[in-house]
């Protein structure tokens, strides 16, 4: 699983049939302290997330298909599976 923040919505009038009716969002992966980590990912929204939400992603096809409830959607790899309320980090001191 990956911690991330939704940075944009993606609109596509032409797309593969597996994506019809699904909301696509651009998510910036984050480290545990909320700093950007790596390149943004395009993800299918499985939990009604929106721009600015901190989210949990799965970046593995089988898990992503389980989140959206469609095992036949073989082109789906990354999905948002949770909206994060907070991240608690214990001080290392």
N, C-alpha and C positions, 0 to 999 in steps of 0.2 A: 504494500500500500504506500501511497505517496501523499504527503501533505501539500496542498497548493492553494492558490487564490485565483478566483475567476477574474480575468482581466478584460474579456470581450465576449460578445455573442457573435456567432457566425451564421450568416444567411446565405443559403445556396438554393437557387431555383432548380438547378439540375443536379441530381445526386443519385447514387446507387439505390436501388429499391430497399435495401436493408436499412437505409437512413430516413426513409420517408416517414414523416410524423414524429421524428425525434428531434429534440433541441440539441444543437451543437454549441459548445462553449470552449473558449480558449482559456487554458489554465496554466499559470506560472507555478512550477514546483517551488516549494519553500523548504528551508532547513527548519530545525526544531525551534529556532528563535525567530522565525518569520522572515528571514532574508531570502531573496531569490537564489535558486540553485538550479542551474541547467537551463535548457531551452523550454519555452512554452509547449504545451501539448494540446492537441485538439481532442475533446472528449464528448461523449454522449452523456447528456444529463439524465440521471436516473432518480433524482430526488428533488426536482424543482429548485435548483440553485440559481443564483443570479449574480450579476456583476458585483464584485466586491466581497462576495462570500468566501470564507476560508473553507476548503472542502477536503475530503478524502477521495483519492482516486485509486482505481485498480487499473494496471497497465498490462493486462494479460487477457487474451481473448476469451477463454472459458469463463473467467470471473466476470468480465465485462458483459458477456451475453447473459449470465445469470442475473446480473443487476437489472438489465432491461427486460428480462423475462422472455427472451427469444433466442433459443439455442440454434436456430437456423440462420441467424444473422452473422455468418462467418466472416464478414468484412469488419465487424466491430471489434476493436482491440482495447480501447481505453474508455472507461466510464466513471462518472462521479457517483459514489455510493454513499456519501454522507456529508452533512454540513456540520462543521466544527463550531461548538460553542466557545471553547477555550482550550488552550494548551498550557498545562502546568509543568514547569521545569524546576526541579530542585536546584538550589545553588550548589556549586561544586566546592565551595569553601568549607 
